[in-house]
Amino acid sequence: MPERLRRLPLRRQLRAYSDLLDSCIARVLDRLHRENPDFGRDLAIDASDLPACANGQRYLSKNGPQRERFSDPDASWGHRSAVSTRKGGGFYGYKVHAAVCARTDLPVAWQVETAGSHESNYAAPLLDTVKGRGFAAETTTPDMGYDNERVYGECEDRDSRPIIPLRDTPGVKRGDHRPPECDHGTSTFAGSDPSRGASKWCCPTSVCEPERRWVKADRLHPLIPRESKRWKSLYRGRASVEREFGRLKNEWAPLRLRVRGIERVRLHSDLTILAKLASKLGKLRADAQAARFPVATCPSAARGQSPFGAAWSPSG
């Protein structure tokens, strides 16, 4: 590190060498992946609000002049959903977009943007970050706000099956999303072929000719049908991202923000999530060490004596 940067505060040093921080995060995630090979296989994606440490009101006072200078010009107005102790509506600040492992409730990739940006625009960047960190996400489960053809295509292009509920669009109202039918009733799902980009449906009585019918995958007919038990089970895993946002906000204190500017907010979020991941990695290693060398295997400990000798005491 150059001498001129060593005299700067740690926050500015980390921003100047953000690539080193990114590599540190990648190494911690890699170690977690080694501890649990299923880590990052099924993802849940969503965004959560980060209110800014600033006043975003447009007017200086009621019926007064418009505000010309904002204390945090990088923040913007956005919308957040209601929770049990807070009603939904607009807020001024940022959003953290995260891809969380549905099996471990740990974040794999995240990105902080202004509150005015829609979350569906960051599904592809999150999946690219996940892939760049060595994870192969088999499924991606966001909420209904991501339901559009672009997000489906972005997931399939990255070899990850989208698990997204449908919005009440005109096609859904017409029933275009229902399984195909034949003269003998509703066809039965018989598997899908990602390389072909289509799913296979069979006649329920195996009488029709041809017996099998291929349906091209799209928003209304994904490769994992919404009627299947697997789709429903995977979508229940989407709650993992909500749980992780709750833990981060209530236990790891990314809020309330005490910094201004998107670069500082991003650094604050990176350090908070890195601390969470490092703590989890340390716990996994401690549990593995305890399982490998249990206290009961020490003969003196089994007899109730100190393994350090009779003359040893905690005070030395």
N, C-alpha and C positions, 0 to 999 in steps of 0.2 A: 504494500500500500504506500502511495507517495506520502512524503512527510507533511505536505500541506493538508492532506485529508486526515491524518492522525490527530490533528488538533481540533477537528470538527466534532460536534456531538455525535453520539452513536447513531441517532436517527438519520442524520445526513450521510454518514458513512454507509449505512445499509442501503440508502437510496442510490448512492453512487455505485455500489457494487451489488446491485440487485440480482445479477446473474449468480453470484455466490450463494445468496439466500435461496434462489430457486433450486440450485443444485443440492443444497442442504435439505430442502423439503422433499426433493425427488429421492434422496438417499433414505430418508426416514420412511417414506412410502414403500420403497423397495424392500426395506427390512420387514415392514409389516406384511408385505406380500409374501415374503419367505416364511414368516410365521404362520400365515393362513393363506394357502393357495387359492381359496375361493374369494379372497378380498378383491373387490372391483369387478366381479363377474356380472352382477345385476346392479344396475344403477337407478337411483331416483333423483330427478332433477327438479329444482324449484328455485325461487328467489324470495328474499326476505328484506324487510325495510331496515335502513340504518339512518335514522333522523340526524340531520346535520347539527353541528354546534353553531347555529347561526339563525337569524331571523329572516325568513324568506318571504315576508309579507310584501305585496306589491306596492302598497301605499304606506307612507310614513305615519298616517293617522286616519281615522275615519273621515271620509270625504276630503282628505288632504292630498298633497302632491304625491306624485309617483316617486318611488325610491330609485335613485340613480346609482347608488353604490351598495353592493351586497358584501357582507363580511366573508361569505364563502361563495365566490362566483362560480365555482365548479359544480355546486349542487343544483338541483332542479326539482320541480314539483312532480310528484308521482302519486299513484294510488296504491293503497294497501287494504287488505281484507280485514274484516272484523275478527276480534278474538273475544274471549270471555270477559276480559276486563277493559276492553277498548273497542269503540265503534270503528267501522271502516271509513275510508274517505281519503282526502288528499293529505300529503305530508311533504316536507321540504328536506331533501337529503340525498341519500344514495341507496342502492340495492346491491346486496351480495348474492350472486348467482352461484349455485353450488351443485355439484354432482356427488351424491353420497352413496356409499355402498349399502345396498338394502339388506345385506347379510350381517354386517358388522356395525352399522350406524356411524361409520367414519367417513369424513370427506376425502374424496380422491382428487377433485379439482374444484377451483372456485375462481370467481372474477368479480371485482367491484366496479360498478358503473353508476352513472347518475340515475336518479329515480325516474326520470322521464323516459328512459329506454325500456322497450317492451322485452319481457323475459324470453319470448320465443326467438329473439334474434341471437341468443347466446347458447342455444343448444348445440350447434355445430362447433363453436370454439371450445366449449367444455369437453365435448367428445374428442376433439383433436388433442387437447391437453392430456386427457386420460390415455389416449393411445400413445402419445409421445412419452409418457411416464412408464410405459411398458405393460399397460393393462389391456386386456381384451374383453370389452363389455359385450356380453351376449344379448342383453336386453336393456332398454332405456325406458323408464317410467316417469313421465311428467304428468301434470294435471291437465284439465280441460283447456286451459289457456294456451296450450301448445298445439291444439288441434287444427292443423292446416297441412296442406299437401307438401309445403316446403320442408317442414320439420320431419314428416314421414320420409321424404326422399333423402334428407341429410342423415337420418339414422340408418337407413338401408345402405346408403353409399359407404358408411363406415362399418358395415357388417354387424349392426346391432338392431335387434327387432324392437320396434316402437310399441309401447303399451300405453295407449292414450284413449281416454273416453271421448265419446262423440258429443259435439255441440249440436243443438237443435237446428240444423241447417235445412234448407228446402229439400235436399236429397234425402236427409234422414226422415223428414216428415212424409215423403213419398214411400218410404220403406226400402230405398235402394240398398241399405246396409244389411238387409236380412240375408240369410243363407239362400243359395239357389234352390229352386224347386223343380220337380219333374212331375209327370203324370201320377206318380205313386206317393207324393208327399215331399217333405223337406229333405234335401240331400244331407248326407252325413259326411263330416270332415274326415279325410283320410290322409292327412299329412300335407307338408308343403316342401317346396324345393327353392331355397334361396338363390341358387345359381340360375334357375329358370325365372325367378321372380313371380311365382304363382303358387296357389294352393290347390289341392286336389279334393274334389267332392264326389261322392258315390251315391248312386240310387239306393234308397233305404231297402228296397226289395231285390236289388241286383238283377232286375229284369230289363231295364232300359238298355238300349244300344245307341251309342256306346255307354258302358256302365259307369265310366269315370269321366269327370268333366273338370278341366283346368280353368281357374279363375285368376286373372291377373291381379297382383297385389296392388292396392292403393289405399287411400285414406279410409274408404268404407269397408274394404275387405283386406285387412292386414294378414300377414303370414301366420300370426297366432290369432285365431278367431276370438272375438270377444265373448262368444257363447261357451268357450272351452273352460274347464276347471283351471288349466294352467294360466290363462289370461287373468282370471279372477284372483288366483293366488299371487301372481306377480304384482297385480295392481294393489293388493293389500300391503305389499312391501313399500309402497310409496310413502307410507307414514314415517318411514325411517328418516327422510329428509326433514320432516316437520319436527320430529323428536330431536334431531341434531341441532336445528336452529334454536329450539327451546333450551337445550343444554348450553350451547355456546353463549346465548344471551343471558342466561340466569346463573351459570356457574363459571364461565370463563371471561365474562365482562368485556365483550367488544362494545357494549353500550354502557353509559352514554359516551358519545364521541367527545373527545377533548382536543381534537386536531381538526384543521381545516385544509381543504385542498384534496383533490382525488388521489394524488400520489401518496400523501400522508395517510389517508384513510386506507388505501390499499396496503401500505406497509403495516399499519395497525392490525388489519385483518390477517395478513400473512403471519405475523408474529403470534397472534392469538391462536390461530389454528395449528401452527407449528408446535406451540406449547402443548396443545391438546393431543396431537399425534405422538409427540415425544413421550408424554406421560403414559399414554396407552402402550407404547412400545416397551417402556421400562417395566410396566406392570406385567406384560406378557413374558418378558425375560425373567423377571423375579419368580413368577409362577412356575416357569419351566425349570429354573434352578432349584426351587423348593421341591418339585416333583422328582427331580433327578437325585437330589441329596436330601432326603427327609431327615428331620432331627432324630427320629427314632432309630435310624441306622447307626448312630454313634453309640458305642457300648456304654460310655460314661453317662451320656444323656439318658439312655434307657434306664440306668440305675438311679437317675435323679441327681447326678453329680454334674459339675461344670466340666465341659470338654477342655477347658483351659487349665485345669488343676485345682486343687483345694485351696491354694493360696491366692487364687485370682479373685478379684472383685471388680465390679463396674467402675469404681472410683480409682482403680489402679493400685 
